[in-house]
């Protein structure tokens, strides 16, 4: 994500679940990102859409309580290429694929 222009900095690195400040513009407030399950704080409990982007999440969460719609967009995890000559290429491919498909999905939602 850094290679495509996101500003990402670690705020709590020395924990089991580090938190990151994410910005896609210098003028915006940081979005705090961290690993969480769908029912963890600060996620909403009603009136939201659930987008499952990995096979593990798609299979592990067939029902998401409180969501208005659930969309499955599973992607092959590029971590299969970690520590190989293709690592950077595969991560770049996946982030661009996810970006294109999420933008298209949001376009369709906005039209509805």
N, C-alpha and C positions, 0 to 999 in steps of 0.2 A: 504493500500500500504506500510506503514511503516513496518508492520509485515512480509512482504515478501522481505524486503531489500531495499526499496527506501528510500533515504534521502530527507525529505520534511521539509522545514522551511518557516514560514510566513514572508514575507518582508513588507507587508502593511496590517496589521491586522485591523486597525481602520478606514476602509473604507467600503462602501456598497458592494464593489466587491474586496475582498482581493486578493493579488497576492502571489504566492508560488514559492519558488525555489525548483526544483525537480532535483535530481541526482540519477542515478542508478549505479554510480561508483564514488569513491572519486576523481579519476583522470580527470573527465569531468567537463566542465563548466556547470553551472546550466541552466536548461530550465525554463523559467518563465511561469507559468501556471496560468490562471485565467478564469473565466466564460465569454464566449463570444458567439455571434451568428456567423453563417458562413460568414456573410459579414462584420464583424468587423475587424479592424486592430488588429493584423498584419497578419491575414489570407490571403492566396493568392487569387487572383481574376481570375486566369486562370491556366490551366495545373496542376490540382490536382484531387485527388480522395476524395469523401465525404463518410464517413462511419457513418451511423446513428446507434447509440447503445442503444437508448431508444425509446419506443413506442411513447412518446410525440414528440420527434424530428423527428421520421420517419413520423408521421402524419402531423406535422407542417411544414415540409420542403419537400414536394413531388418533388420540382424542386430546384436544387441548381445551380444558374448561374455560368458559367465558369468552372464547374468541367468536367473532362474527363469521369469519371464514378461515379455512386452513388450506394453504397452497403448498404443494410438494414440488420443489425444484431441486432434486438431489444432484450433487456434483461429485465427480471422482475427486478424492482428496489428494492434492499434490504432494502430501507428505510421503507418499510412496516413492518419491524421487529424492528425498532428503539424502544428502551426502553423495549425490551422483553428479555427473557432468550436466544432466538435464534439469537439475533442481530449479535454477532461476527461470529457465524457459517455461517449465510446467507451472510454477507459481504465477508467472506473468500471464500465461494463457488463461488460467483459471480466474484470476481477478478480473481480467477483461471480459471473459464470458459471463461471469456473475454480474458485473456492472451493466453490460448490455441487456441481459435478461431482466434484471430488477428494474432498470429504467423503462423497458417496454411494459413490464407488468404494471408499474405505477401509472404509465400513460393510459393503459386500458382501464385501470381503476378510476382514474380521473375522468375518463369519458363516460363512465357508467352512471 
